[in-house]
């Protein structure tokens, strides 16, 4: 589980980057792992924003 101590602007900026980033290392397994990690980070950021009332 991920917990954040971010203000709303920082959390929203990070969320935009997470949504836009596409792994392209050339290693399909590494790209898949990174994509899965980014999806978990996105879910945690959305939850943080929902909890903070944004």
PQR file of N, CA, C, O and H, with PARSE charges and radii, in Angstrom:
ATOM      1  N   UNK A   1       0.849  -1.174   0.000 -0.4000 1.5000
ATOM      2  CA  UNK A   1       0.000   0.000   0.000 -0.0000 2.0000
ATOM      3  C   UNK A   1       0.894   1.236   0.000  0.5500 1.7000
ATOM      4  O   UNK A   1       1.942   1.266   0.646 -0.5500 1.4000
ATOM      5  N   UNK A   2       0.460   2.248  -0.734 -0.4000 1.5000
ATOM      6  CA  UNK A   2       1.217   3.482  -0.856 -0.0000 2.0000
ATOM      7  C   UNK A   2       0.454   4.604  -0.164  0.5500 1.7000
ATOM      8  O   UNK A   2      -0.754   4.757  -0.347 -0.5500 1.4000
ATOM      9  H   UNK A   2      -0.391   2.224  -1.259  0.4000 1.0000
ATOM     10  N   UNK A   3       1.181   5.390   0.639 -0.4000 1.5000
ATOM     11  CA  UNK A   3       0.595   6.565   1.283 -0.0000 2.0000
ATOM     12  C   UNK A   3       1.372   7.795   0.829  0.5500 1.7000
ATOM     13  O   UNK A   3       2.593   7.742   0.676 -0.5500 1.4000
ATOM     14  H   UNK A   3       2.162   5.266   0.788  0.4000 1.0000
ATOM     15  N   UNK A   4       0.668   8.895   0.616 -0.4000 1.5000
ATOM     16  CA  UNK A   4       1.296  10.117   0.137 -0.0000 2.0000
ATOM     17  C   UNK A   4       1.130  11.251   1.128  0.5500 1.7000
ATOM     18  O   UNK A   4       0.133  11.346   1.845 -0.5500 1.4000
ATOM     19  H   UNK A   4      -0.323   8.938   0.741  0.4000 1.0000
ATOM     20  N   UNK A   5       2.130  12.100   1.145 -0.4000 1.5000
ATOM     21  CA  UNK A   5       2.067  13.366   1.865 -0.0000 2.0000
ATOM     22  C   UNK A   5       2.308  14.451   0.819  0.5500 1.7000
ATOM     23  O   UNK A   5       3.331  15.136   0.835 -0.5500 1.4000
ATOM     24  H   UNK A   5       2.940  12.023   0.562  0.4000 1.0000
ATOM     25  N   UNK A   6       1.332  14.595  -0.102 -0.4000 1.5000
ATOM     26  CA  UNK A   6       1.441  15.526  -1.223 -0.0000 2.0000
ATOM     27  C   UNK A   6       0.293  16.515  -1.201  0.5500 1.7000
ATOM     28  O   UNK A   6      -0.825  16.174  -0.815 -0.5500 1.4000
ATOM     29  H   UNK A   6       0.501  14.039  -0.116  0.4000 1.0000
ATOM     30  N   UNK A   7       0.575  17.744  -1.617 -0.4000 1.5000
ATOM     31  CA  UNK A   7      -0.542  18.665  -1.781 -0.0000 2.0000
ATOM     32  C   UNK A   7      -1.268  18.300  -3.070  0.5500 1.7000
ATOM     33  O   UNK A   7      -0.751  17.535  -3.885 -0.5500 1.4000
ATOM     34  H   UNK A   7       1.483  18.021  -1.931  0.4000 1.0000
ATOM     35  N   UNK A   8      -2.442  18.838  -3.249 -0.4000 1.5000
ATOM     36  CA  UNK A   8      -3.296  18.476  -4.396 -0.0000 2.0000
ATOM     37  C   UNK A   8      -2.621  18.781  -5.724  0.5500 1.7000
ATOM     38  O   UNK A   8      -2.673  17.962  -6.642 -0.5500 1.4000
ATOM     39  H   UNK A   8      -2.862  19.459  -2.587  0.4000 1.0000
ATOM     40  N   UNK A   9      -1.989  19.943  -5.845 -0.4000 1.5000
ATOM     41  CA  UNK A   9      -1.343  20.302  -7.117 -0.0000 2.0000
ATOM     42  C   UNK A   9      -0.250  19.316  -7.484  0.5500 1.7000
ATOM     43  O   UNK A   9      -0.145  18.906  -8.640 -0.5500 1.4000
ATOM     44  H   UNK A   9      -1.947  20.608  -5.100  0.4000 1.0000
ATOM     45  N   UNK A  10       0.569  18.929  -6.506 -0.4000 1.5000
ATOM     46  CA  UNK A  10       1.648  17.974  -6.769 -0.0000 2.0000
ATOM     47  C   UNK A  10       1.091  16.599  -7.128  0.5500 1.7000
ATOM     48  O   UNK A  10       1.592  15.944  -8.041 -0.5500 1.4000
ATOM     49  H   UNK A  10       0.484  19.261  -5.567  0.4000 1.0000
ATOM     50  N   UNK A  11       0.066  16.164  -6.418 -0.4000 1.5000
ATOM     51  CA  UNK A  11      -0.544  14.863  -6.695 -0.0000 2.0000
ATOM     52  C   UNK A  11      -1.162  14.841  -8.088  0.5500 1.7000
ATOM     53  O   UNK A  11      -1.032  13.853  -8.810 -0.5500 1.4000
ATOM     54  H   UNK A  11      -0.342  16.696  -5.675  0.4000 1.0000
ATOM     55  N   UNK A  12      -1.835  15.928  -8.469 -0.4000 1.5000
ATOM     56  CA  UNK A  12      -2.439  15.989  -9.806 -0.0000 2.0000
ATOM     57  C   UNK A  12      -1.375  16.011 -10.899  0.5500 1.7000
ATOM     58  O   UNK A  12      -1.547  15.376 -11.940 -0.5500 1.4000
ATOM     59  H   UNK A  12      -1.940  16.731  -7.883  0.4000 1.0000
ATOM     60  N   UNK A  13      -0.282  16.731 -10.679 -0.4000 1.5000
ATOM     61  CA  UNK A  13       0.807  16.773 -11.664 -0.0000 2.0000
ATOM     62  C   UNK A  13       1.430  15.386 -11.821  0.5500 1.7000
ATOM     63  O   UNK A  13       1.680  14.941 -12.941 -0.5500 1.4000
ATOM     64  H   UNK A  13      -0.142  17.247  -9.834  0.4000 1.0000
ATOM     65  N   UNK A  14       1.678  14.715 -10.718 -0.4000 1.5000
ATOM     66  CA  UNK A  14       2.244  13.364 -10.775 -0.0000 2.0000
ATOM     67  C   UNK A  14       1.285  12.410 -11.472  0.5500 1.7000
ATOM     68  O   UNK A  14       1.716  11.570 -12.262 -0.5500 1.4000
ATOM     69  H   UNK A  14       1.475  15.077  -9.808  0.4000 1.0000
ATOM     70  N   UNK A  15       0.009  12.528 -11.196 -0.4000 1.5000
ATOM     71  CA  UNK A  15      -0.991  11.680 -11.837 -0.0000 2.0000
ATOM     72  C   UNK A  15      -0.989  11.887 -13.352  0.5500 1.7000
ATOM     73  O   UNK A  15      -1.075  10.920 -14.108 -0.5500 1.4000
ATOM     74  H   UNK A  15      -0.341  13.211 -10.555  0.4000 1.0000
ATOM     75  N   UNK A  16      -0.891  13.130 -13.795 -0.4000 1.5000
ATOM     76  CA  UNK A  16      -0.838  13.391 -15.244 -0.0000 2.0000
ATOM     77  C   UNK A  16       0.368  12.706 -15.881  0.5500 1.7000
ATOM     78  O   UNK A  16       0.255  12.129 -16.963 -0.5500 1.4000
ATOM     79  H   UNK A  16      -0.821  13.916 -13.180  0.4000 1.0000
ATOM     80  N   UNK A  17       1.508  12.765 -15.223 -0.4000 1.5000
ATOM     81  CA  UNK A  17       2.708  12.112 -15.761 -0.0000 2.0000
ATOM     82  C   UNK A  17       2.557  10.596 -15.781  0.5500 1.7000
ATOM     83  O   UNK A  17       2.962   9.942 -16.742 -0.5500 1.4000
ATOM     84  H   UNK A  17       1.599  13.233 -14.344  0.4000 1.0000
ATOM     85  N   UNK A  18       1.984  10.045 -14.743 -0.4000 1.5000
ATOM     86  CA  UNK A  18       1.766   8.594 -14.684 -0.0000 2.0000
ATOM     87  C   UNK A  18       0.845   8.158 -15.821  0.5500 1.7000
ATOM     88  O   UNK A  18       1.086   7.134 -16.459 -0.5500 1.4000
ATOM     89  H   UNK A  18       1.654  10.576 -13.962  0.4000 1.0000
ATOM     90  N   UNK A  19      -0.196   8.924 -16.071 -0.4000 1.5000
ATOM     91  CA  UNK A  19      -1.154   8.574 -17.119 -0.0000 2.0000
ATOM     92  C   UNK A  19      -0.537   8.676 -18.515  0.5500 1.7000
ATOM     93  O   UNK A  19      -0.898   7.906 -19.405 -0.5500 1.4000
ATOM     94  H   UNK A  19      -0.392   9.757 -15.552  0.4000 1.0000
ATOM     95  N   UNK A  20       0.380   9.607 -18.714 -0.4000 1.5000
ATOM     96  CA  UNK A  20       0.947   9.850 -20.035 -0.0000 2.0000
ATOM     97  C   UNK A  20       2.160   8.986 -20.359  0.5500 1.7000
ATOM     98  O   UNK A  20       2.449   8.741 -21.530 -0.5500 1.4000
ATOM     99  H   UNK A  20       0.673  10.232 -17.991  0.4000 1.0000
ATOM    100  N   UNK A  21       2.873   8.522 -19.336 -0.4000 1.5000
ATOM    101  CA  UNK A  21       4.119   7.793 -19.565 -0.0000 2.0000
ATOM    102  C   UNK A  21       3.846   6.408 -20.149  0.5500 1.7000
ATOM    103  O   UNK A  21       2.974   5.678 -19.680 -0.5500 1.4000
ATOM    104  H   UNK A  21       2.639   8.720 -18.384  0.4000 1.0000
ATOM    105  N   UNK A  22       4.607   6.069 -21.175 -0.4000 1.5000
ATOM    106  CA  UNK A  22       4.524   4.750 -21.801 -0.0000 2.0000
ATOM    107  C   UNK A  22       5.907   4.112 -21.769  0.5500 1.7000
ATOM    108  O   UNK A  22       6.824   4.604 -22.426 -0.5500 1.4000
ATOM    109  H   UNK A  22       5.316   6.662 -21.556  0.4000 1.0000
ATOM    110  N   UNK A  23       6.073   3.034 -21.024 -0.4000 1.5000
ATOM    111  CA  UNK A  23       7.384   2.382 -20.955 -0.0000 2.0000
ATOM    112  C   UNK A  23       7.845   1.940 -22.344  0.5500 1.7000
ATOM    113  O   UNK A  23       7.048   1.434 -23.134 -0.5500 1.4000
ATOM    114  H   UNK A  23       5.328   2.634 -20.490  0.4000 1.0000
ATOM    115  N   UNK A  24       9.118   2.131 -22.636 -0.4000 1.5000
ATOM    116  CA  UNK A  24       9.662   1.727 -23.929 -0.0000 2.0000
ATOM    117  C   UNK A  24      11.144   1.396 -23.801  0.5500 1.7000
ATOM    118  O   UNK A  24      11.981   1.930 -24.530 -0.5500 1.4000
ATOM    119  H   UNK A  24       9.765   2.542 -21.994  0.4000 1.0000
ATOM    120  N   UNK A  25      11.448   0.514 -22.871 -0.4000 1.5000
ATOM    121  CA  UNK A  25      12.844   0.152 -22.637 -0.0000 2.0000
ATOM    122  C   UNK A  25      13.384  -0.796 -23.694  0.5500 1.7000
ATOM    123  O   UNK A  25      14.597  -0.955 -23.831 -0.5500 1.4000
ATOM    124  H   UNK A  25      10.769   0.080 -22.279  0.4000 1.0000
ATOM    125  N   UNK A  26      12.486  -1.426 -24.440 -0.4000 1.5000
ATOM    126  CA  UNK A  26      12.906  -2.445 -25.390 -0.0000 2.0000
ATOM    127  C   UNK A  26      12.853  -3.844 -24.803  0.5500 1.7000
ATOM    128  O   UNK A  26      13.007  -4.830 -25.523 -0.5500 1.4000
ATOM    129  H   UNK A  26      11.501  -1.297 -24.329  0.4000 1.0000
ATOM    130  N   UNK A  27      12.636  -3.933 -23.494 -0.4000 1.5000
ATOM    131  CA  UNK A  27      12.510  -5.219 -22.804 -0.0000 2.0000
ATOM    132  C   UNK A  27      11.035  -5.373 -22.420  0.5500 1.7000
ATOM    133  O   UNK A  27      10.548  -4.688 -21.521 -0.5500 1.4000
ATOM    134  H   UNK A  27      12.511  -3.132 -22.909  0.4000 1.0000
ATOM    135  N   UNK A  28      10.339  -6.265 -23.099 -0.4000 1.5000
ATOM    136  CA  UNK A  28       8.888  -6.407 -22.895 -0.0000 2.0000
ATOM    137  C   UNK A  28       8.545  -6.742 -21.451  0.5500 1.7000
ATOM    138  O   UNK A  28       7.564  -6.224 -20.916 -0.5500 1.4000
ATOM    139  H   UNK A  28      10.734  -6.821 -23.829  0.4000 1.0000
ATOM    140  N   UNK A  29       9.332  -7.596 -20.812 -0.4000 1.5000
ATOM    141  CA  UNK A  29       9.029  -7.961 -19.412 -0.0000 2.0000
ATOM    142  C   UNK A  29       9.224  -6.766 -18.485  0.5500 1.7000
ATOM    143  O   UNK A  29       8.408  -6.529 -17.595 -0.5500 1.4000
ATOM    144  H   UNK A  29      10.128  -8.017 -21.246  0.4000 1.0000
ATOM    145  N   UNK A  30      10.296  -6.020 -18.692 -0.4000 1.5000
ATOM    146  CA  UNK A  30      10.545  -4.836 -17.863 -0.0000 2.0000
ATOM    147  C   UNK A  30       9.466  -3.784 -18.099  0.5500 1.7000
ATOM    148  O   UNK A  30       8.988  -3.165 -17.148 -0.5500 1.4000
ATOM    149  H   UNK A  30      10.959  -6.213 -19.415  0.4000 1.0000
ATOM    150  N   UNK A  31       9.081  -3.576 -19.347 -0.4000 1.5000
ATOM    151  CA  UNK A  31       8.015  -2.624 -19.652 -0.0000 2.0000
ATOM    152  C   UNK A  31       6.708  -3.032 -18.993  0.5500 1.7000
ATOM    153  O   UNK A  31       5.969  -2.181 -18.499 -0.5500 1.4000
ATOM    154  H   UNK A  31       9.469  -4.079 -20.119  0.4000 1.0000
ATOM    155  N   UNK A  32       6.417  -4.328 -18.984 -0.4000 1.5000
ATOM    156  CA  UNK A  32       5.196  -4.831 -18.358 -0.0000 2.0000
ATOM    157  C   UNK A  32       5.221  -4.594 -16.853  0.5500 1.7000
ATOM    158  O   UNK A  32       4.220  -4.179 -16.269 -0.5500 1.4000
ATOM    159  H   UNK A  32       7.018  -5.019 -19.386  0.4000 1.0000
ATOM    160  N   UNK A  33       6.365  -4.859 -16.227 -0.4000 1.5000
ATOM    161  CA  UNK A  33       6.483  -4.618 -14.776 -0.0000 2.0000
ATOM    162  C   UNK A  33       6.308  -3.139 -14.462  0.5500 1.7000
ATOM    163  O   UNK A  33       5.619  -2.772 -13.510 -0.5500 1.4000
ATOM    164  H   UNK A  33       7.178  -5.196 -16.701  0.4000 1.0000
ATOM    165  N   UNK A  34       6.937  -2.297 -15.269 -0.4000 1.5000
ATOM    166  CA  UNK A  34       6.822  -0.858 -15.039 -0.0000 2.0000
ATOM    167  C   UNK A  34       5.388  -0.388 -15.254  0.5500 1.7000
ATOM    168  O   UNK A  34       4.884   0.433 -14.488 -0.5500 1.4000
ATOM    169  H   UNK A  34       7.497  -2.594 -16.042  0.4000 1.0000
ATOM    170  N   UNK A  35       4.733  -0.898 -16.281 -0.4000 1.5000
ATOM    171  CA  UNK A  35       3.337  -0.513 -16.528 -0.0000 2.0000
ATOM    172  C   UNK A  35       2.449  -0.929 -15.359  0.5500 1.7000
ATOM    173  O   UNK A  35       1.566  -0.172 -14.954 -0.5500 1.4000
ATOM    174  H   UNK A  35       5.143  -1.565 -16.904  0.4000 1.0000
ATOM    175  N   UNK A  36       2.672  -2.116 -14.817 -0.4000 1.5000
ATOM    176  CA  UNK A  36       1.899  -2.561 -13.651 -0.0000 2.0000
ATOM    177  C   UNK A  36       2.152  -1.665 -12.445  0.5500 1.7000
ATOM    178  O   UNK A  36       1.220  -1.319 -11.719 -0.5500 1.4000
ATOM    179  H   UNK A  36       3.390  -2.730 -15.145  0.4000 1.0000
ATOM    180  N   UNK A  37       3.404  -1.289 -12.232 -0.4000 1.5000
ATOM    181  CA  UNK A  37       3.731  -0.402 -11.114 -0.0000 2.0000
ATOM    182  C   UNK A  37       3.083   0.960 -11.302  0.5500 1.7000
ATOM    183  O   UNK A  37       2.592   1.555 -10.342 -0.5500 1.4000
ATOM    184  H   UNK A  37       4.162  -1.570 -12.822  0.4000 1.0000
ATOM    185  N   UNK A  38       3.077   1.457 -12.536 -0.4000 1.5000
ATOM    186  CA  UNK A  38       2.449   2.750 -12.807 -0.0000 2.0000
ATOM    187  C   UNK A  38       0.943   2.697 -12.581  0.5500 1.7000
ATOM    188  O   UNK A  38       0.355   3.667 -12.102 -0.5500 1.4000
ATOM    189  H   UNK A  38       3.476   0.974 -13.316  0.4000 1.0000
ATOM    190  N   UNK A  39       0.318   1.584 -12.917 -0.4000 1.5000
ATOM    191  CA  UNK A  39      -1.118   1.445 -12.668 -0.0000 2.0000
ATOM    192  C   UNK A  39      -1.416   1.466 -11.168  0.5500 1.7000
ATOM    193  O   UNK A  39      -2.395   2.074 -10.733 -0.5500 1.4000
ATOM    194  H   UNK A  39       0.796   0.796 -13.306  0.4000 1.0000
ATOM    195  N   UNK A  40      -0.567   0.799 -10.381 -0.4000 1.5000
ATOM    196  CA  UNK A  40      -0.755   0.824  -8.926 -0.0000 2.0000
ATOM    197  C   UNK A  40      -0.538   2.227  -8.374  0.5500 1.7000
ATOM    198  O   UNK A  40      -1.268   2.675  -7.489 -0.5500 1.4000
ATOM    199  H   UNK A  40       0.228   0.306 -10.734  0.4000 1.0000
ATOM    200  N   UNK A  41       0.476   2.921  -8.904 -0.4000 1.5000
ATOM    201  CA  UNK A  41       0.726   4.294  -8.476 -0.0000 2.0000
ATOM    202  C   UNK A  41      -0.454   5.188  -8.833  0.5500 1.7000
ATOM    203  O   UNK A  41      -0.862   6.028  -8.031 -0.5500 1.4000
ATOM    204  H   UNK A  41       1.068   2.557  -9.622  0.4000 1.0000
ATOM    205  N   UNK A  42      -1.002   5.011 -10.024 -0.4000 1.5000
ATOM    206  CA  UNK A  42      -2.169   5.791 -10.441 -0.0000 2.0000
ATOM    207  C   UNK A  42      -3.342   5.563  -9.489  0.5500 1.7000
ATOM    208  O   UNK A  42      -3.991   6.517  -9.060 -0.5500 1.4000
ATOM    209  H   UNK A  42      -0.670   4.328 -10.675  0.4000 1.0000
ATOM    210  N   UNK A  43      -3.611   4.312  -9.163 -0.4000 1.5000
ATOM    211  CA  UNK A  43      -4.716   4.007  -8.243 -0.0000 2.0000
ATOM    212  C   UNK A  43      -4.494   4.668  -6.892  0.5500 1.7000
ATOM    213  O   UNK A  43      -5.429   5.205  -6.299 -0.5500 1.4000
ATOM    214  H   UNK A  43      -3.084   3.537  -9.512  0.4000 1.0000
ATOM    215  N   UNK A  44      -3.257   4.632  -6.404 -0.4000 1.5000
ATOM    216  CA  UNK A  44      -2.957   5.245  -5.109 -0.0000 2.0000
ATOM    217  C   UNK A  44      -3.109   6.763  -5.175  0.5500 1.7000
ATOM    218  O   UNK A  44      -3.614   7.375  -4.234 -0.5500 1.4000
ATOM    219  H   UNK A  44      -2.497   4.196  -6.885  0.4000 1.0000
ATOM    220  N   UNK A  45      -2.682   7.365  -6.262 -0.4000 1.5000
ATOM    221  CA  UNK A  45      -2.824   8.812  -6.407 -0.0000 2.0000
ATOM    222  C   UNK A  45      -4.300   9.221  -6.493  0.5500 1.7000
ATOM    223  O   UNK A  45      -4.708  10.206  -5.879 -0.5500 1.4000
ATOM    224  H   UNK A  45      -2.272   6.868  -7.026  0.4000 1.0000
ATOM    225  N   UNK A  46      -5.080   8.482  -7.238 -0.4000 1.5000
ATOM    226  CA  UNK A  46      -6.517   8.776  -7.331 -0.0000 2.0000
ATOM    227  C   UNK A  46      -7.156   8.660  -5.950  0.5500 1.7000
ATOM    228  O   UNK A  46      -7.956   9.511  -5.562 -0.5500 1.4000
ATOM    229  H   UNK A  46      -4.748   7.681  -7.737  0.4000 1.0000
ATOM    230  N   UNK A  47      -6.811   7.623  -5.216 -0.4000 1.5000
ATOM    231  CA  UNK A  47      -7.361   7.447  -3.876 -0.0000 2.0000
ATOM    232  C   UNK A  47      -6.941   8.594  -2.965  0.5500 1.7000
ATOM    233  O   UNK A  47      -7.751   9.103  -2.190 -0.5500 1.4000
ATOM    234  H   UNK A  47      -6.161   6.931  -5.531  0.4000 1.0000
ATOM    235  N   UNK A  48      -5.679   9.003  -3.056 -0.4000 1.5000
ATOM    236  CA  UNK A  48      -5.192  10.127  -2.254 -0.0000 2.0000
ATOM    237  C   UNK A  48      -5.981  11.395  -2.559  0.5500 1.7000
ATOM    238  O   UNK A  48      -6.378  12.123  -1.649 -0.5500 1.4000
ATOM    239  H   UNK A  48      -5.021   8.590  -3.686  0.4000 1.0000
ATOM    240  N   UNK A  49      -6.206  11.652  -3.850 -0.4000 1.5000
ATOM    241  CA  UNK A  49      -6.964  12.834  -4.241 -0.0000 2.0000
ATOM    242  C   UNK A  49      -8.405  12.752  -3.770  0.5500 1.7000
ATOM    243  O   UNK A  49      -8.973  13.754  -3.335 -0.5500 1.4000
ATOM    244  H   UNK A  49      -5.884  11.060  -4.589  0.4000 1.0000
ATOM    245  N   UNK A  50      -9.000  11.577  -3.850 -0.4000 1.5000
ATOM    246  CA  UNK A  50     -10.376  11.401  -3.362 -0.0000 2.0000
ATOM    247  C   UNK A  50     -10.448  11.601  -1.862  0.5500 1.7000
ATOM    248  O   UNK A  50     -11.390  12.218  -1.363 -0.5500 1.4000
ATOM    249  H   UNK A  50      -8.538  10.763  -4.203  0.4000 1.0000
ATOM    250  N   UNK A  51      -9.476  11.092  -1.142 -0.4000 1.5000
ATOM    251  CA  UNK A  51      -9.459  11.219   0.322 -0.0000 2.0000
ATOM    252  C   UNK A  51      -9.222  12.658   0.763  0.5500 1.7000
ATOM    253  O   UNK A  51      -9.678  13.074   1.828 -0.5500 1.4000
ATOM    254  H   UNK A  51      -8.711  10.591  -1.546  0.4000 1.0000
ATOM    255  N   UNK A  52      -8.503  13.415  -0.068 -0.4000 1.5000
ATOM    256  CA  UNK A  52      -8.188  14.797   0.321 -0.0000 2.0000
ATOM    257  C   UNK A  52      -9.281  15.772  -0.130  0.5500 1.7000
ATOM    258  O   UNK A  52      -9.201  16.973   0.128 -0.5500 1.4000
ATOM    259  H   UNK A  52      -8.133  13.077  -0.933  0.4000 1.0000
ATOM    260  N   UNK A  53     -10.302  15.236  -0.808 -0.4000 1.5000
ATOM    261  CA  UNK A  53     -11.418  16.084  -1.211 -0.0000 2.0000
ATOM    262  C   UNK A  53     -11.204  16.846  -2.485  0.5500 1.7000
ATOM    263  O   UNK A  53     -11.957  17.769  -2.795 -0.5500 1.4000
ATOM    264  H   UNK A  53     -10.367  14.260  -1.018  0.4000 1.0000
ATOM    265  N   UNK A  54     -10.176  16.470  -3.240 -0.4000 1.5000
ATOM    266  CA  UNK A  54      -9.906  17.179  -4.498 -0.0000 2.0000
ATOM    267  C   UNK A  54     -10.866  16.774  -5.592  0.5500 1.7000
ATOM    268  O   UNK A  54     -10.775  17.277  -6.711 -0.5500 1.4000
ATOM    269  H   UNK A  54      -9.564  15.720  -2.989  0.4000 1.0000
TER
END
